[in-house]
Structures are given as C-alpha cells and as structure tokens.
C-alpha cells in the first residue's frame, strides 16, 4: 500500500472510472482518491454521517420543541353527549329499590363542604403561599422544550460519533487485511447506510410497515 497522506474532505471523484470497464483495470485509477490511514477513514465516515444523520434529528427536535411549546388544544365537541340509561333496571335479576327523598341527606343553607380559609389560619397561609409562588406555566414549558431539543441534538451527535467509530475502524481493518485500496466513496456509503439504519430507529412506524 502507498504511504498514508492527509486527504481533504470530501475528495469525491467520478466513480464510473472504478466500475467501467470492470475487467483489466488497475487497483488504483488515475484521477481517483484513496484512503489508507484508519483515522482518515474514521474522519471521512464521521463527516458523512453528520451530513446525513444529524439533519433528520434536528427536524424532529424542532417539531418536538414546537409541540411542547405550543401544545395542541383538545377538540371541542359541538354535539351534546347523552348518557345511555342502564338496562339493569328493566332486568328481573337487577331490581333497584325506589329511592325516597328522605334517604338523601341535605345540607343546611349556610353549611359548606370545603373549609373556610378565613377561619383557619393554616389554610390561609397555604393559599397565600400558593398564590405567591405559582409557577410560570409558559416559562416551564419553554424550558422543557429546550431540554427536549438539546436531548435530540446531543443524542444524534453522540450516535453519529459512536457509529462512525465502529464502521470506520472496521472498514479500515478489513481493507488493510485484504490489502485493498479504499476509495473515498466507501466512507460516503458507510455514512449513508448508517443514517438509513438510524432513521429506522427514529420512526418506529417504518419498522412496522416493513
């Protein structure tokens, strides 16, 4: 193999010279660019993975940010809902005794079910504390949206680095063991394949369709 030299990224060339004509061709073609250093192979694979991998996660991060910041409103029902009466009352096995008005306890006109904070000093302090330290809902939602956005970006970059290290160094070992010349198109294909596999994990519905 030739000595390893630093190759600028992306250094792509016309790939047709590698495959046509397929017979009687030399291992190294004039006009082709080849990689021999394992670190260079990892660097090229990482760059191509970032190009293909990160934008998809950034788009999903933006969508998640907007969805958390501006949550969808629940749909309003225009038609009134009617509660269906139970058929147990008409069954001979489930007979409900008639309820009398005297069986229902009534409250006095001045009686309240909830405690009065004016008479209880402890409840008054609790209500005052809640009114004073009520969290800002909009600010909390924006903070959560930023955390979700940063989580998407960080995990996408970390996944790209780890995957590129595995693919890049494995390809470097295989080509070195076979004494082959690695074209600059090989890291391009490695980054593209890794990004496609990552998209399968990004949208689980694609796996169900396949």
Residue frames relative to the residue before (quaternion, step in Angstrom):
aa qw qx qy qz dx dy dz
X 1.0000 0.0000 0.0000 0.0000 0.00 0.00 0.00
X 0.5135 -0.6207 0.4807 0.3464 3.57 -1.10 0.58
X 0.6224 -0.5363 0.4118 0.3944 3.52 -1.27 0.35
X 0.4998 -0.6645 0.4702 0.2959 3.53 -1.07 0.82
X 0.0413 -0.7746 0.6311 -0.0081 3.53 -0.99 0.92
X 0.5627 -0.5999 0.4460 0.3529 3.55 -1.19 0.56
X 0.1333 -0.7927 0.5941 0.0284 3.55 -0.75 1.11
X 0.3951 -0.7171 0.5088 0.2661 3.62 -0.77 0.90
X 0.4257 -0.6909 0.5258 0.2548 3.52 -1.12 0.73
X 0.6257 -0.1747 -0.7592 -0.0387 1.71 -2.02 1.49
X 0.2117 -0.8264 0.4995 0.1507 3.63 1.25 -0.40
X 0.2649 0.7546 -0.5491 0.2428 3.57 0.87 0.96
X 0.1014 -0.7804 0.6159 0.0363 3.55 -1.17 0.59
X 0.6937 -0.4522 0.3418 0.4444 3.54 -1.30 0.01
X 0.3103 -0.7983 0.4907 0.1602 3.57 -0.40 1.24
X 0.4960 0.6703 -0.4348 0.3402 3.60 1.19 -0.26
X 0.6190 0.5656 -0.3569 0.4118 3.60 1.05 -0.65
X 0.6433 0.5266 -0.3246 0.4511 3.61 1.22 -0.34
X 0.7914 0.3309 -0.1528 0.4908 3.61 1.08 -0.61
X 0.7841 0.2393 -0.1486 0.5530 3.63 1.12 -0.30
X 0.5104 -0.3603 -0.7619 0.1708 1.48 -1.25 2.16
X 0.5396 -0.6804 0.4059 0.2847 3.56 -1.03 0.80
X 0.7162 0.4247 -0.2446 0.4969 3.61 1.12 -0.59
X 0.8373 0.2290 -0.1736 0.4652 3.50 -1.26 0.65
X 0.4736 0.6642 -0.4508 0.3625 3.60 1.06 0.65
X 0.4988 -0.6413 0.4982 0.3030 3.54 -1.17 0.64
X 0.6253 -0.5599 0.3861 0.3827 3.57 -1.23 0.45
X 0.7596 0.2231 -0.1245 0.5981 3.57 1.11 -0.69
X 0.2277 -0.7987 0.5488 0.0954 3.55 -0.67 1.14
X 0.5195 -0.6105 0.4848 0.3497 3.59 -1.07 0.64
X 0.7689 0.2957 -0.2526 0.5075 3.55 -0.82 1.01
X 0.6064 0.5551 -0.3585 0.4423 3.60 1.24 -0.14
X 0.2519 -0.7388 0.6079 0.1456 3.54 -1.24 0.53
X 0.0787 -0.8213 0.5645 -0.0247 3.57 -0.78 1.08
X 0.2921 -0.7433 0.5854 0.1401 3.52 -1.25 0.67
X 0.0954 -0.8100 0.5784 0.0190 3.55 -1.01 0.91
X 0.6611 0.4849 -0.3103 0.4812 3.60 1.15 -0.51
X 0.5036 -0.6773 0.4467 0.2969 3.59 -0.89 0.93
X 0.6403 0.5185 -0.3326 0.4588 3.59 1.04 -0.69
X 0.6259 0.5174 -0.3352 0.4777 3.58 1.07 -0.68
X 0.6406 0.5164 -0.3267 0.4651 3.58 0.99 -0.78
X 0.6463 0.5024 -0.3174 0.4787 3.59 0.98 -0.81
X 0.6542 0.5198 -0.3224 0.4448 3.60 0.93 -0.84
X 0.6639 0.4907 -0.3096 0.4719 3.58 0.92 -0.86
X 0.6569 0.5069 -0.3140 0.4614 3.59 0.95 -0.85
X 0.6463 0.5194 -0.3206 0.4580 3.59 0.99 -0.79
X 0.6611 0.5099 -0.3205 0.4475 3.59 0.88 -0.86
X 0.6857 0.4683 -0.2938 0.4734 3.58 0.90 -0.88
X 0.6272 0.5250 -0.3448 0.4605 3.59 1.05 -0.64
X 0.6431 0.5086 -0.3246 0.4716 3.58 0.99 -0.76
X 0.6355 0.5340 -0.3333 0.4471 3.59 1.02 -0.74
X 0.7659 0.3687 -0.1968 0.4887 3.59 0.88 -0.91
X 0.7238 0.5032 -0.2346 0.4097 3.57 1.00 -0.88
X 0.7232 0.4860 -0.2665 0.4120 3.56 0.75 -1.09
X 0.6376 0.5468 -0.3760 0.3913 3.70 0.78 -0.76
X 0.6335 0.5238 -0.3489 0.4501 3.61 0.97 -0.72
X 0.6767 0.4728 -0.2962 0.4804 3.59 0.96 -0.80
X 0.6232 0.5308 -0.3497 0.4556 3.60 1.05 -0.65
X 0.6303 0.5194 -0.3350 0.4698 3.60 1.01 -0.75
X 0.6629 0.4806 -0.3025 0.4880 3.58 0.96 -0.82
X 0.6274 0.5293 -0.3395 0.4593 3.60 1.07 -0.67
X 0.6419 0.5071 -0.3230 0.4758 3.59 1.01 -0.77
X 0.6464 0.5139 -0.3170 0.4665 3.57 0.98 -0.84
X 0.6650 0.4881 -0.3045 0.4763 3.59 0.96 -0.83
X 0.6218 0.5434 -0.3383 0.4513 3.59 1.04 -0.76
X 0.6919 0.4604 -0.2805 0.4803 3.58 0.88 -0.92
X 0.6487 0.5270 -0.3254 0.4423 3.58 1.02 -0.73
X 0.6778 0.4593 -0.2925 0.4940 3.59 1.06 -0.70
X 0.6676 0.5029 -0.3082 0.4544 3.59 0.98 -0.81
X 0.7844 0.1421 -0.0604 0.6007 3.57 0.96 -0.90
X 0.1192 -0.8288 0.5421 0.0706 3.61 0.25 1.19
X 0.5339 -0.6263 0.4505 0.3461 3.60 -1.05 0.63
X 0.4442 -0.6911 0.5066 0.2616 3.53 -1.06 0.78
X 0.5261 -0.6275 0.4545 0.3505 3.58 -1.04 0.64
X 0.5281 -0.6444 0.4558 0.3131 3.53 -1.05 0.78
X 0.3399 -0.7369 0.5544 0.1845 3.54 -0.97 0.95
X 0.3386 -0.7393 0.5519 0.1851 3.55 -0.97 0.90
X 0.3113 -0.7717 0.5311 0.1597 3.56 -0.65 1.13
X 0.7122 0.4103 -0.2548 0.5094 3.58 1.02 -0.69
X 0.4566 -0.6751 0.4920 0.3062 3.61 -0.93 0.77
X 0.4011 -0.7045 0.5392 0.2281 3.49 -1.14 0.73
X 0.1894 -0.7701 0.6028 0.0881 3.52 -1.01 0.88
X 0.3288 -0.7371 0.5606 0.1851 3.53 -0.95 0.92
X 0.3759 -0.7375 0.5195 0.2118 3.51 -0.69 1.09
X 0.4465 -0.6869 0.5058 0.2702 3.53 -0.95 0.86
X 0.5117 -0.6598 0.4603 0.3015 3.52 -1.05 0.77
X 0.4171 -0.7155 0.5096 0.2332 3.53 -1.07 0.76
X 0.4592 0.6976 -0.4467 0.3209 3.57 1.28 -0.01
X 0.6127 0.5744 -0.3604 0.4058 3.59 1.11 -0.62
X 0.7080 0.4331 -0.2575 0.4948 3.57 1.15 -0.56
X 0.5661 0.5951 -0.3900 0.4163 3.60 1.24 0.00
X 0.4788 -0.6835 0.4589 0.3050 3.61 -0.94 0.75
X 0.6445 0.5306 -0.3251 0.4442 3.59 1.23 -0.31
X 0.7525 0.2712 -0.1601 0.5784 3.59 1.20 -0.40
X 0.0790 0.7979 -0.5880 0.1066 3.53 0.03 1.29
X 0.2206 -0.7790 0.5794 0.0938 3.54 -0.72 1.13
X 0.3987 -0.7127 0.5113 0.2677 3.61 -0.72 0.95
X 0.5295 -0.6317 0.4481 0.3463 3.59 -0.99 0.69
X 0.3770 -0.7338 0.5282 0.2013 3.51 -0.96 0.99
X 0.2847 -0.7535 0.5731 0.1508 3.51 -0.97 0.88
X 0.5815 -0.6021 0.4195 0.3513 3.52 -1.13 0.60
X 0.6339 0.5472 -0.3399 0.4280 3.55 1.12 -0.59
X 0.6190 0.5640 -0.3495 0.4203 3.61 1.20 -0.43
X 0.6416 0.5118 -0.3233 0.4712 3.61 1.19 -0.41
X 0.3191 -0.7587 0.5263 0.2134 3.62 -0.55 1.06
X 0.2027 -0.7717 0.5956 0.0924 3.53 -0.99 0.92
X 0.4088 -0.6992 0.5359 0.2383 3.55 -1.19 0.67
X 0.5562 -0.5947 0.4637 0.3492 3.48 -1.17 0.56
X 0.6367 -0.5562 0.3540 0.3999 3.62 -1.09 0.52
X 0.7648 0.3629 -0.2117 0.4884 3.62 0.93 -0.67
X 0.5426 0.6326 -0.3941 0.3875 3.58 1.28 0.06
X 0.1394 -0.7786 0.6097 0.0506 3.60 -1.01 0.90
X 0.4605 -0.6934 0.4858 0.2666 3.54 -1.08 0.77
X 0.7106 0.4137 -0.2528 0.5098 3.57 1.10 -0.64
X 0.5275 -0.6343 0.4483 0.3441 3.61 -1.01 0.67
X 0.4386 -0.6895 0.5219 0.2447 3.52 -1.16 0.68
X 0.3515 -0.7594 0.4979 0.2277 3.62 -0.54 1.07
X 0.5825 0.5994 -0.3851 0.3914 3.59 1.19 -0.37
X 0.7191 0.4230 -0.2443 0.4942 3.55 1.11 -0.63
X 0.7149 0.3800 -0.2336 0.5384 3.58 1.17 -0.52
X 0.3316 -0.7728 0.4977 0.2125 3.66 -0.41 1.11
X 0.6138 0.5558 -0.3624 0.4277 3.61 1.04 -0.62
X 0.6695 0.4799 -0.2970 0.4829 3.57 0.95 -0.87
X 0.6142 0.5479 -0.3528 0.4451 3.58 1.03 -0.65
X 0.6566 0.4932 -0.3117 0.4779 3.60 0.98 -0.80
X 0.6372 0.5280 -0.3333 0.4518 3.60 1.00 -0.78
X 0.6764 0.4835 -0.2971 0.4695 3.59 0.88 -0.91
X 0.6453 0.5148 -0.3236 0.4624 3.58 1.02 -0.75
X 0.6424 0.5147 -0.3233 0.4667 3.60 1.01 -0.78
X 0.6663 0.4976 -0.3105 0.4605 3.58 0.92 -0.86
X 0.6632 0.4996 -0.3152 0.4595 3.58 0.95 -0.76
X 0.6889 0.4800 -0.2915 0.4583 3.58 1.02 -0.74
X 0.7919 0.2913 -0.1343 0.5196 3.61 0.92 -0.89
X 0.2394 0.7720 -0.5501 0.2097 3.59 0.97 0.72
X 0.4185 -0.7323 0.4657 0.2677 3.64 -0.61 1.02
X 0.4886 -0.6348 0.5168 0.3020 3.53 -1.24 0.62
X 0.3486 -0.7801 0.4797 0.1996 3.56 -0.36 1.24
X 0.6591 0.5136 -0.3178 0.4482 3.59 0.96 -0.83
X 0.6701 0.4936 -0.3037 0.4638 3.57 0.93 -0.88
X 0.6470 0.5096 -0.3262 0.4640 3.60 0.96 -0.75
X 0.6537 0.5098 -0.3199 0.4587 3.58 0.99 -0.78
X 0.6485 0.5030 -0.3223 0.4718 3.60 0.99 -0.77
X 0.6357 0.5239 -0.3330 0.4588 3.60 1.00 -0.76
X 0.6573 0.4935 -0.3078 0.4792 3.58 0.96 -0.83
X 0.6416 0.5217 -0.3272 0.4574 3.59 1.01 -0.75
X 0.6433 0.5072 -0.3244 0.4729 3.59 1.02 -0.75
X 0.6397 0.5138 -0.3305 0.4664 3.59 0.99 -0.75
X 0.6426 0.5078 -0.3248 0.4729 3.59 1.00 -0.76
X 0.6482 0.5175 -0.3181 0.4591 3.59 0.96 -0.84
X 0.6797 0.4780 -0.2933 0.4727 3.58 0.88 -0.92
X 0.6192 0.5413 -0.3500 0.4483 3.60 1.03 -0.68
X 0.6399 0.5142 -0.3270 0.4682 3.59 0.96 -0.81
X 0.6897 0.4841 -0.2915 0.4528 3.59 0.84 -0.97
X 0.6735 0.5003 -0.3062 0.4498 3.59 0.87 -0.93
X 0.6864 0.4744 -0.2947 0.4659 3.59 0.88 -0.87
X 0.6279 0.5250 -0.3507 0.4552 3.60 1.05 -0.61
X 0.6719 0.4745 -0.3040 0.4806 3.60 0.92 -0.85
X 0.6532 0.5073 -0.3218 0.4609 3.60 0.94 -0.82
X 0.6559 0.5018 -0.3139 0.4685 3.59 0.98 -0.77
X 0.6390 0.5201 -0.3273 0.4627 3.57 1.05 -0.74
X 0.6640 0.5022 -0.3139 0.4565 3.60 0.93 -0.84
X 0.6842 0.4805 -0.2979 0.4606 3.59 0.84 -0.94
X 0.6807 0.4875 -0.2958 0.4600 3.58 0.89 -0.89
X 0.6526 0.5073 -0.3192 0.4635 3.58 1.00 -0.76
X 0.6256 0.5294 -0.3458 0.4569 3.58 1.03 -0.70
X 0.6693 0.4898 -0.3086 0.4657 3.58 0.92 -0.86
X 0.7138 0.4513 -0.2692 0.4630 3.58 0.74 -1.04
X 0.6736 0.5240 -0.3109 0.4183 3.58 0.86 -0.92
X 0.7320 0.4187 -0.2545 0.4735 3.58 0.77 -0.97
X 0.6023 0.5301 -0.3714 0.4673 3.61 1.11 -0.50
X 0.6551 0.4924 -0.3130 0.4800 3.59 0.95 -0.80
X 0.6345 0.5256 -0.3360 0.4564 3.57 1.00 -0.78
X 0.6665 0.4954 -0.3080 0.4641 3.59 0.95 -0.80
X 0.6561 0.5097 -0.3185 0.4564 3.60 0.97 -0.79
X 0.6901 0.4662 -0.2923 0.4702 3.59 0.86 -0.88
X 0.6488 0.4986 -0.3321 0.4692 3.59 1.02 -0.67
X 0.6449 0.5168 -0.3295 0.4566 3.60 1.01 -0.73
X 0.7348 0.3975 -0.2318 0.4983 3.59 1.04 -0.71
X 0.3755 -0.7400 0.4741 0.2943 3.58 1.31 -0.04
X 0.3566 0.7255 -0.4991 0.3120 3.55 0.93 1.01
X 0.4127 -0.6627 0.5638 0.2694 3.53 -1.36 0.28
X 0.2510 -0.7937 0.5383 0.1310 3.58 -0.56 1.15
X 0.3314 -0.7356 0.5629 0.1797 3.53 -0.75 1.09
X 0.5796 -0.5872 0.4314 0.3649 3.57 -1.19 0.44
X 0.5630 0.5884 -0.3911 0.4289 3.58 1.25 -0.12
X 0.5631 0.6151 -0.3932 0.3871 3.61 1.15 -0.43
X 0.6697 0.4505 -0.3255 0.4925 3.68 0.83 -0.73
X 0.5805 0.5697 -0.3724 0.4469 3.59 1.13 -0.59
X 0.6871 0.4638 -0.2771 0.4858 3.58 0.90 -0.94
X 0.6318 0.5381 -0.3356 0.4457 3.60 1.04 -0.74
X 0.6727 0.4821 -0.2945 0.4779 3.58 0.96 -0.84
X 0.6403 0.5236 -0.3258 0.4580 3.58 1.05 -0.75
X 0.6696 0.4900 -0.3027 0.4690 3.60 0.92 -0.87
X 0.6453 0.5108 -0.3298 0.4624 3.58 0.97 -0.79
X 0.6487 0.5139 -0.3229 0.4591 3.59 0.99 -0.75
X 0.6449 0.5130 -0.3268 0.4627 3.59 0.99 -0.76
X 0.6436 0.4980 -0.3222 0.4836 3.58 1.02 -0.74
X 0.6438 0.5194 -0.3217 0.4607 3.58 1.04 -0.72
X 0.6269 0.5339 -0.3401 0.4541 3.58 1.07 -0.65
X 0.5898 0.5590 -0.3706 0.4499 3.59 1.12 -0.54
X 0.6917 0.4425 -0.2783 0.4983 3.58 1.06 -0.68
X 0.6086 0.5657 -0.3516 0.4313 3.57 1.20 -0.52
X 0.7693 0.1647 -0.0918 0.6104 3.59 1.04 -0.77
X 0.2419 -0.8085 0.5161 0.1462 3.64 -0.08 1.21
X 0.5676 0.6045 -0.4040 0.3862 3.62 1.12 -0.43
X 0.5762 0.5819 -0.3858 0.4248 3.58 1.15 -0.52
X 0.6271 0.5331 -0.3386 0.4559 3.59 1.04 -0.74
X 0.6529 0.5059 -0.3203 0.4638 3.60 0.98 -0.78
X 0.6406 0.5170 -0.3314 0.4610 3.59 1.03 -0.75
X 0.6653 0.4885 -0.3098 0.4719 3.58 0.97 -0.85
